[in-house]
Amino acid sequence: ALSRAAGLLGERNDGLTSLGAAALLLLLYNPFQLFGAGFLLSFGAVLGFMLFGQPIDLLLNRIPLSLSGWGGKAWRWVKGGVAASLAATLGILPVQLYFFGTLPLFSVFLNILVIPLASFAVVLGLIAGLLGSFLPLLGALPKAIAVLCLRAMNLLTLSAAKTPGGLVSLGQPDALFLLGFCGLCAALLLYRPKQRAWRLRLVMAGGALCFASPAVDAMLASQR
């Protein structure tokens, strides 16, 4: 709504400003939402997508694949989905570990399927609601398809959760993790293609340091 209002007023549409305004309105209504996992995960995912989606996509462009035709289109679709999923996961990573202490490894690839299904279900739900208000029989078909999409999403997520190794317990983040996380975020924001290789190494080092502390803790705990 804020983005649409900015366009109508002839102002520049800025996603971060719209996100901040939406968060401010919710916090004015209930300030205690700031300490809830739902609020932090929702806004963290969107913020991560806005900040890190393009840098991660640029990093994925370094993968030496030369595909044309349908193969090229499929790779661009998969690459865009992976970049968006990785960016959203990075945005919620500290909150995820703080509240739950676990990291779902398959979520990055699962989101490639779940996000389109969720979008499709929302659109069909709106259509079903509009048609059902006047002709209930016409609204039944899009409603049934939307329910099938939701059931498919539920089946995918439950199957991924039950897969061995799909959920890794890392515990709450400590100072070393936060240092690596901040370094990784800074490196991604600074990364630009066709620049010196040290920036790419900085991204890799930040990611390695980000998970070094939880991995060491997990190894020590398994030996006790």
DAURFEN-V690394 format. One record per helix or strand of 2 or more residues. SS is the DSSP state (H for helix, E for strand). FROM is the first residue (numbers start at 0). LEN is the number of residues. Records with the same first field share a line. If there is no record, write none. Layout:
BEGIN
SS = FROM-LEN + FROM-LEN
END
This chain:
BEGIN
H = 1-7 + 14-15 + 30-5 + 36-24 + 68-31 + 106-28 + 135-27 + 174-16 + 196-27
E = 101-3 + 166-3
END
